[in-house]
Amino acid sequence: MLESLLVPTGIVALAEIGDKTQLLALLLAARFRKPWPIIFGIVAATIANHFAAGAVGTWVASLFSAATLSWILAASFAAVAVWTLIPDKLDEDEELSHFRRHGPFLTTLVAFFLAEMGDKTQIATVMLAAQYPHFLLVVIGTTLGMLLANVPVVLAGNFAAERLPLTLIHRLAALAFALLAVYAGYQALQLDGLL
């Protein structure tokens, strides 16, 4: 049961470092200089986004046999491992131009929710909810992972972001997703009776 919380927390925290939503958090912190409304906006947007993603993952898990789902998860985790190695970029005008006048909380809420749509951490949430049986723990874990990566950036601004070894962190996140792919593949082989 605890694995449903801890694995998603660690995976998403690693995957989020250097991600476009982390860059967005840095941009919002520099623009508004009000960390708490930004942090609350991140929390609200992440819970809403990851709750929906987790629900999709749970639903997808119900559509397939355990072996088929394990094969799908193995391929998906492998794809996200590769995706994690590709650095994200953020176009400030694209993300914030329509929302700036609404203050830090609402701007963060909307911008974060939209930026997270189709992002690797949202996709990871779908996959983790499909893999682990405790839906709410997965959503709490992925939300905690987002906060572990983004709150220090909001609080410390450029100081923290410029000193992180992003290449190493991206490689560690990719390795974590690759290990999940291997584990899901191993489970699929077991379920198919090949091991």
Buried (B, 14 or more C-beta within 10 A) or exposed (E): EEBBBBBBBBBBBBBBBBBBBBBBBBBBBEBBEBBEBBBBBBBBBBBBBBBBBBBBBBEBBEEBEEBEBBBBBBBBBBBBBEBBEEEBEBEEEEBBEEBEEEBBBBBBBBBBBBBBEEBBBBBBBBBBBBBBEBBEBBBBBBBBBBBBBBBBBBBBBEEEBEEBEBEEBBBBBBEBBBEBBBBBBEBBBEBBEEE
